Amino acid sequence: MAQPAVAGPPLADTLSGGSKPERFLIFSGIDLWHNGQAGYDGMLLAPQGDLNKDGLRIRLFMSDDFERYDTPTQHFTTNIFRASILPGWRVKHGNVEIKMFAGPAVESHVLKPDIPTDKLRGSHFGARIATEIWWEPTPAMMVAAAASATTIGSGYSARVAAGWRLLNRFWIGPEISASADVYSTQYRIGAHLTGFKTGPAEWSVGAGFVKDSFNRSGIYGRIGILFRK
């Protein structure tokens, strides 16, 4: 029963906001591959009133993941709901922006068929830490990284991406990621397009190759959207 941990939203261009101070952003997205699917929603708040200034941040996040695994004799599924409220801090120095978060988290695991001996079945409370880094070594290049870990099932996830600015409208480049929990480990390599704007919305998409610790492989695809207010 494979179930990769969801770290959070695809990183967006943090420098592409409007002329007015931005107090919060709302994000949502989906992630698909042959053996599973996930959806997430969340919000990033700046209590002091401006996301582009250093200071306190509050990150709200929830996701719902579905994974299936077939043996020659039986069909298994896992459904994991995750939620967290993470206070944190944002610091920017030159062209590098760093955000760090830590706080309470909850997960609810539903297994079918039910396995009474599974120690993670049902609801569990714990803690989660997360960090995000955005660096623009030149005006035409970006490097982004994100990582997250939880005490629930020793889950973690990490992603690194690089990109180049095209047409002064979006970033495009390669990405790699890894995630793990008590059920499985998953690796991905692919490409992303980040920061494409249509009206008030900013879009990110990614696709590539995925393989997990059950030796299953295939193509993954994801799409995310965020709004700044």
C-alpha positions as YAML, in Angstrom:
chain: A
units: angstrom
residues:
- id: 1
  name: MET
  ca: [0.00, 0.00, 0.00]
- id: 2
  name: ALA
  ca: [1.88, 2.98, -1.28]
- id: 3
  name: GLN
  ca: [1.07, 6.47, -0.08]
- id: 4
  name: PRO
  ca: [3.50, 9.33, -0.77]
- id: 5
  name: ALA
  ca: [3.49, 12.26, 1.63]
- id: 6
  name: VAL
  ca: [2.28, 15.60, 0.28]
- id: 7
  name: ALA
  ca: [4.57, 18.46, 1.27]
- id: 8
  name: GLY
  ca: [2.53, 21.36, -0.04]
- id: 9
  name: PRO
  ca: [1.79, 23.43, -3.11]
- id: 10
  name: PRO
  ca: [4.11, 23.68, -6.09]
- id: 11
  name: LEU
  ca: [6.39, 26.66, -5.54]
- id: 12
  name: ALA
  ca: [5.22, 29.80, -7.30]
- id: 13
  name: ASP
  ca: [7.12, 32.87, -8.44]
- id: 14
  name: THR
  ca: [7.19, 34.78, -5.18]
- id: 15
  name: LEU
  ca: [8.26, 37.99, -6.89]
- id: 16
  name: SER
  ca: [5.40, 38.34, -9.38]
- id: 17
  name: GLY
  ca: [2.79, 40.03, -7.23]
- id: 18
  name: GLY
  ca: [0.94, 43.30, -7.74]
- id: 19
  name: SER
  ca: [1.72, 46.87, -6.73]
- id: 20
  name: LYS
  ca: [-0.45, 46.77, -3.59]
- id: 21
  name: PRO
  ca: [0.64, 44.95, -0.44]
- id: 22
  name: GLU
  ca: [-0.47, 41.32, -0.55]
- id: 23
  name: ARG
  ca: [-1.84, 40.00, 2.73]
- id: 24
  name: PHE
  ca: [-2.48, 36.37, 1.77]
- id: 25
  name: LEU
  ca: [-2.51, 33.89, -1.05]
- id: 26
  name: ILE
  ca: [-4.88, 30.98, -1.66]
- id: 27
  name: PHE
  ca: [-3.69, 27.86, -3.48]
- id: 28
  name: SER
  ca: [-5.16, 24.61, -4.75]
- id: 29
  name: GLY
  ca: [-4.13, 21.74, -6.98]
- id: 30
  name: ILE
  ca: [-4.29, 18.11, -8.03]
- id: 31
  name: ASP
  ca: [-1.66, 15.44, -8.61]
- id: 32
  name: LEU
  ca: [-2.23, 12.26, -10.63]
- id: 33
  name: TRP
  ca: [-0.47, 9.09, -11.65]
- id: 34
  name: HIS
  ca: [-1.62, 5.62, -12.67]
- id: 35
  name: ASN
  ca: [-1.84, 4.24, -9.13]
- id: 36
  name: GLY
  ca: [-3.09, 7.27, -7.20]
- id: 37
  name: GLN
  ca: [-4.39, 10.78, -7.02]
- id: 38
  name: ALA
  ca: [-4.23, 13.66, -4.57]
- id: 39
  name: GLY
  ca: [-5.88, 17.03, -4.13]
- id: 40
  name: TYR
  ca: [-4.87, 19.88, -1.84]
- id: 41
  name: ASP
  ca: [-6.00, 23.34, -0.72]
- id: 42
  name: GLY
  ca: [-4.40, 25.93, 1.50]
- id: 43
  name: MET
  ca: [-3.64, 29.51, 2.41]
- id: 44
  name: LEU
  ca: [-0.56, 31.54, 3.32]
- id: 45
  name: LEU
  ca: [-1.20, 34.55, 5.57]
- id: 46
  name: ALA
  ca: [0.94, 37.55, 6.50]
- id: 47
  name: PRO
  ca: [-0.57, 38.86, 9.77]
- id: 48
  name: GLN
  ca: [1.41, 42.10, 9.51]
- id: 49
  name: GLY
  ca: [-0.26, 42.80, 6.13]
- id: 50
  name: ASP
  ca: [2.40, 42.29, 3.45]
- id: 51
  name: LEU
  ca: [3.65, 38.96, 2.04]
- id: 52
  name: ASN
  ca: [6.62, 40.72, 0.42]
- id: 53
  name: LYS
  ca: [8.10, 41.81, 3.75]
- id: 54
  name: ASP
  ca: [9.97, 39.71, 6.29]
- id: 55
  name: GLY
  ca: [8.03, 38.54, 9.29]
- id: 56
  name: LEU
  ca: [5.45, 36.14, 10.63]
- id: 57
  name: ARG
  ca: [3.62, 33.76, 8.31]
- id: 58
  name: ILE
  ca: [0.80, 31.30, 8.95]
- id: 59
  name: ARG
  ca: [0.38, 28.40, 6.54]
- id: 60
  name: LEU
  ca: [-2.89, 26.45, 6.46]
- id: 61
  name: PHE
  ca: [-2.88, 23.24, 4.47]
- id: 62
  name: MET
  ca: [-5.01, 20.17, 3.83]
- id: 63
  name: SER
  ca: [-4.85, 17.31, 1.34]
- id: 64
  name: ASP
  ca: [-6.72, 14.13, 0.50]
- id: 65
  name: ASP
  ca: [-4.73, 11.29, -1.10]
- id: 66
  name: PHE
  ca: [-5.93, 8.04, -2.64]
- id: 67
  name: GLU
  ca: [-3.58, 5.20, -3.55]
- id: 68
  name: ARG
  ca: [-4.22, 1.68, -4.81]
- id: 69
  name: TYR
  ca: [-2.11, -1.43, -4.91]
- id: 70
  name: ASP
  ca: [-2.97, -4.77, -6.51]
- id: 71
  name: THR
  ca: [-1.54, -8.17, -5.64]
- id: 72
  name: PRO
  ca: [-2.25, -11.32, -7.67]
- id: 73
  name: THR
  ca: [-5.06, -12.18, -5.22]
- id: 74
  name: GLN
  ca: [-6.28, -8.92, -3.65]
- id: 75
  name: HIS
  ca: [-6.91, -5.21, -4.27]
- id: 76
  name: PHE
  ca: [-5.80, -2.71, -1.58]
- id: 77
  name: THR
  ca: [-6.50, 1.02, -1.25]
- id: 78
  name: THR
  ca: [-5.34, 3.71, 1.16]
- id: 79
  name: ASN
  ca: [-7.05, 7.04, 1.69]
- id: 80
  name: ILE
  ca: [-5.16, 9.59, 3.80]
- id: 81
  name: PHE
  ca: [-6.46, 13.01, 4.79]
- id: 82
  name: ARG
  ca: [-3.83, 15.46, 6.09]
- id: 83
  name: ALA
  ca: [-4.21, 18.91, 7.66]
- id: 84
  name: SER
  ca: [-1.83, 21.29, 9.40]
- id: 85
  name: ILE
  ca: [-1.62, 24.81, 10.84]
- id: 86
  name: LEU
  ca: [1.98, 25.99, 10.64]
- id: 87
  name: PRO
  ca: [3.19, 29.33, 12.02]
- id: 88
  name: GLY
  ca: [6.49, 30.39, 10.48]
- id: 89
  name: TRP
  ca: [8.83, 33.16, 9.46]
- id: 90
  name: ARG
  ca: [9.88, 34.67, 6.14]
- id: 91
  name: VAL
  ca: [13.37, 36.12, 5.57]
- id: 92
  name: LYS
  ca: [14.75, 37.60, 2.36]
- id: 93
  name: HIS
  ca: [18.37, 38.51, 1.75]
- id: 94
  name: GLY
  ca: [19.27, 39.79, -1.70]
- id: 95
  name: ASN
  ca: [17.73, 37.42, -4.24]
- id: 96
  name: VAL
  ca: [17.18, 34.58, -1.76]
- id: 97
  name: GLU
  ca: [13.89, 34.13, 0.09]
- id: 98
  name: ILE
  ca: [13.51, 31.54, 2.87]
- id: 99
  name: LYS
  ca: [10.37, 30.52, 4.72]
- id: 100
  name: MET
  ca: [10.33, 28.09, 7.65]
- id: 101
  name: PHE
  ca: [7.27, 26.63, 9.41]
- id: 102
  name: ALA
  ca: [6.45, 24.31, 12.30]
- id: 103
  name: GLY
  ca: [3.21, 23.38, 14.03]
- id: 104
  name: PRO
  ca: [0.50, 20.79, 14.74]
- id: 105
  name: ALA
  ca: [-0.72, 18.29, 12.17]
- id: 106
  name: VAL
  ca: [-3.42, 15.66, 11.92]
- id: 107
  name: GLU
  ca: [-3.86, 12.66, 9.63]
- id: 108
  name: SER
  ca: [-6.73, 10.23, 9.09]
- id: 109
  name: HIS
  ca: [-5.94, 6.86, 7.47]
- id: 110
  name: VAL
  ca: [-8.60, 4.61, 5.94]
- id: 111
  name: LEU
  ca: [-7.47, 1.23, 4.62]
- id: 112
  name: LYS
  ca: [-9.57, -1.08, 2.44]
- id: 113
  name: PRO
  ca: [-9.80, -3.88, 3.24]
- id: 114
  name: ASP
  ca: [-9.31, -2.85, 6.84]
- id: 115
  name: ILE
  ca: [-6.16, -4.05, 8.57]
- id: 116
  name: PRO
  ca: [-6.76, -3.89, 12.36]
- id: 117
  name: THR
  ca: [-3.07, -4.42, 13.14]
- id: 118
  name: ASP
  ca: [-1.93, -1.40, 11.10]
- id: 119
  name: LYS
  ca: [-0.67, 1.13, 13.65]
- id: 120
  name: LEU
  ca: [-1.61, 4.12, 11.45]
- id: 121
  name: ARG
  ca: [-5.25, 3.24, 10.81]
- id: 122
  name: GLY
  ca: [-7.66, 5.90, 12.11]
- id: 123
  name: SER
  ca: [-6.79, 9.45, 13.19]
- id: 124
  name: HIS
  ca: [-3.43, 10.62, 14.52]
- id: 125
  name: PHE
  ca: [-2.08, 13.92, 15.85]
- id: 126
  name: GLY
  ca: [1.52, 15.03, 15.57]
- id: 127
  name: ALA
  ca: [3.80, 17.81, 14.39]
- id: 128
  name: ARG
  ca: [5.06, 18.97, 11.00]
- id: 129
  name: ILE
  ca: [7.97, 21.14, 9.92]
- id: 130
  name: ALA
  ca: [8.44, 22.65, 6.46]
- id: 131
  name: THR
  ca: [10.74, 25.01, 4.61]
- id: 132
  name: GLU
  ca: [10.68, 26.74, 1.24]
- id: 133
  name: ILE
  ca: [13.54, 28.48, -0.60]
- id: 134
  name: TRP
  ca: [13.37, 30.68, -3.70]
- id: 135
  name: TRP
  ca: [16.60, 32.00, -5.27]
- id: 136
  name: GLU
  ca: [17.11, 34.04, -8.42]
- id: 137
  name: PRO
  ca: [20.85, 34.00, -9.18]
- id: 138
  name: THR
  ca: [20.09, 36.09, -12.29]
- id: 139
  name: PRO
  ca: [16.93, 37.87, -13.48]
- id: 140
  name: ALA
  ca: [16.45, 35.05, -16.01]
- id: 141
  name: MET
  ca: [17.04, 32.04, -13.73]
- id: 142
  name: MET
  ca: [15.47, 30.60, -10.58]
- id: 143
  name: VAL
  ca: [16.22, 27.76, -8.19]
- id: 144
  name: ALA
  ca: [13.53, 26.57, -5.78]
- id: 145
  name: ALA
  ca: [13.46, 23.96, -3.04]
- id: 146
  name: ALA
  ca: [10.87, 22.74, -0.56]
- id: 147
  name: ALA
  ca: [10.91, 20.09, 2.15]
- id: 148
  name: SER
  ca: [8.51, 18.82, 4.80]
- id: 149
  name: ALA
  ca: [8.56, 16.17, 7.52]
- id: 150
  name: THR
  ca: [6.04, 14.91, 10.06]
- id: 151
  name: THR
  ca: [6.15, 12.84, 13.22]
- id: 152
  name: ILE
  ca: [3.12, 10.86, 11.98]
- id: 153
  name: GLY
  ca: [4.46, 7.73, 10.35]
- id: 154
  name: SER
  ca: [7.88, 9.38, 9.85]
- id: 155
  name: GLY
  ca: [6.69, 10.86, 6.56]
- id: 156
  name: TYR
  ca: [8.75, 13.32, 4.55]
- id: 157
  name: SER
  ca: [8.90, 14.91, 1.12]
- id: 158
  name: ALA
  ca: [11.33, 17.15, -0.77]
- id: 159
  name: ARG
  ca: [11.43, 18.87, -4.16]
- id: 160
  name: VAL
  ca: [14.11, 20.81, -6.04]
- id: 161
  name: ALA
  ca: [13.50, 22.71, -9.27]
- id: 162
  name: ALA
  ca: [15.39, 25.06, -11.57]
- id: 163
  name: GLY
  ca: [13.92, 27.29, -14.23]
- id: 164
  name: TRP
  ca: [14.53, 29.94, -16.83]
- id: 165
  name: ARG
  ca: [12.32, 32.95, -17.53]
- id: 166
  name: LEU
  ca: [10.63, 32.80, -20.94]
- id: 167
  name: LEU
  ca: [8.91, 35.74, -22.62]
- id: 168
  name: ASN
  ca: [8.99, 37.45, -19.21]
- id: 169
  name: ARG
  ca: [5.81, 35.50, -18.42]
- id: 170
  name: PHE
  ca: [6.73, 32.21, -16.71]
- id: 171
  name: TRP
  ca: [9.53, 29.89, -15.55]
- id: 172
  name: ILE
  ca: [10.26, 26.54, -17.20]
- id: 173
  name: GLY
  ca: [12.81, 23.87, -16.30]
- id: 174
  name: PRO
  ca: [13.52, 20.49, -14.63]
- id: 175
  name: GLU
  ca: [12.32, 19.21, -11.25]
- id: 176
  name: ILE
  ca: [13.11, 16.24, -9.02]
- id: 177
  name: SER
  ca: [11.31, 15.09, -5.88]
- id: 178
  name: ALA
  ca: [11.16, 12.29, -3.34]
- id: 179
  name: SER
  ca: [8.57, 11.37, -0.70]
- id: 180
  name: ALA
  ca: [8.12, 8.60, 1.82]
- id: 181
  name: ASP
  ca: [5.94, 7.39, 4.64]
- id: 182
  name: VAL
  ca: [5.40, 4.12, 6.48]
- id: 183
  name: TYR
  ca: [3.88, 2.55, 3.36]
- id: 184
  name: SER
  ca: [6.29, 3.40, 0.54]
- id: 185
  name: THR
  ca: [8.95, 5.65, -0.98]
- id: 186
  name: GLN
  ca: [8.44, 7.47, -4.26]
- id: 187
  name: TYR
  ca: [10.85, 9.25, -6.64]
- id: 188
  name: ARG
  ca: [10.07, 11.64, -9.47]
- id: 189
  name: ILE
  ca: [11.95, 13.42, -12.24]
- id: 190
  name: GLY
  ca: [10.28, 15.72, -14.72]
- id: 191
  name: ALA
  ca: [9.72, 19.27, -15.91]
- id: 192
  name: HIS
  ca: [7.66, 22.19, -14.65]
- id: 193
  name: LEU
  ca: [6.14, 25.44, -15.85]
- id: 194
  name: THR
  ca: [5.61, 27.93, -13.02]
- id: 195
  name: GLY
  ca: [4.14, 31.40, -12.60]
- id: 196
  name: PHE
  ca: [2.00, 31.64, -15.75]
- id: 197
  name: LYS
  ca: [-0.63, 34.31, -15.12]
- id: 198
  name: THR
  ca: [-4.16, 34.55, -16.52]
- id: 199
  name: GLY
  ca: [-5.92, 37.49, -14.92]
- id: 200
  name: PRO
  ca: [-5.71, 37.17, -11.12]
- id: 201
  name: ALA
  ca: [-4.67, 33.49, -11.28]
- id: 202
  name: GLU
  ca: [-1.13, 32.08, -11.34]
- id: 203
  name: TRP
  ca: [-0.73, 28.55, -12.70]
- id: 204
  name: SER
  ca: [1.90, 25.85, -12.32]
- id: 205
  name: VAL
  ca: [2.05, 22.49, -14.08]
- id: 206
  name: GLY
  ca: [4.47, 19.58, -13.98]
- id: 207
  name: ALA
  ca: [4.88, 16.17, -15.60]
- id: 208
  name: GLY
  ca: [7.45, 13.42, -15.73]
- id: 209
  name: PHE
  ca: [8.46, 9.92, -14.66]
- id: 210
  name: VAL
  ca: [7.60, 8.37, -11.27]
- id: 211
  name: LYS
  ca: [8.79, 5.17, -9.58]
- id: 212
  name: ASP
  ca: [8.04, 3.80, -6.11]
- id: 213
  name: SER
  ca: [9.45, 1.22, -3.72]
- id: 214
  name: PHE
  ca: [7.00, -1.40, -5.00]
- id: 215
  name: ASN
  ca: [8.84, -1.16, -8.33]
- id: 216
  name: ARG
  ca: [5.83, 0.45, -9.97]
- id: 217
  name: SER
  ca: [6.49, 3.23, -12.46]
- id: 218
  name: GLY
  ca: [4.66, 5.51, -14.84]
- id: 219
  name: ILE
  ca: [3.91, 9.11, -15.76]
- id: 220
  name: TYR
  ca: [2.80, 11.74, -13.25]
- id: 221
  name: GLY
  ca: [1.04, 15.02, -13.88]
- id: 222
  name: ARG
  ca: [0.08, 17.88, -11.63]
- id: 223
  name: ILE
  ca: [-1.54, 21.29, -11.91]
- id: 224
  name: GLY
  ca: [-1.80, 24.07, -9.33]
- id: 225
  name: ILE
  ca: [-3.38, 27.49, -9.10]
- id: 226
  name: LEU
  ca: [-2.96, 30.36, -6.65]
- id: 227
  name: PHE
  ca: [-4.53, 33.75, -6.07]
- id: 228
  name: ARG
  ca: [-2.91, 36.69, -4.26]
- id: 229
  name: LYS
  ca: [-5.01, 39.13, -2.26]
...
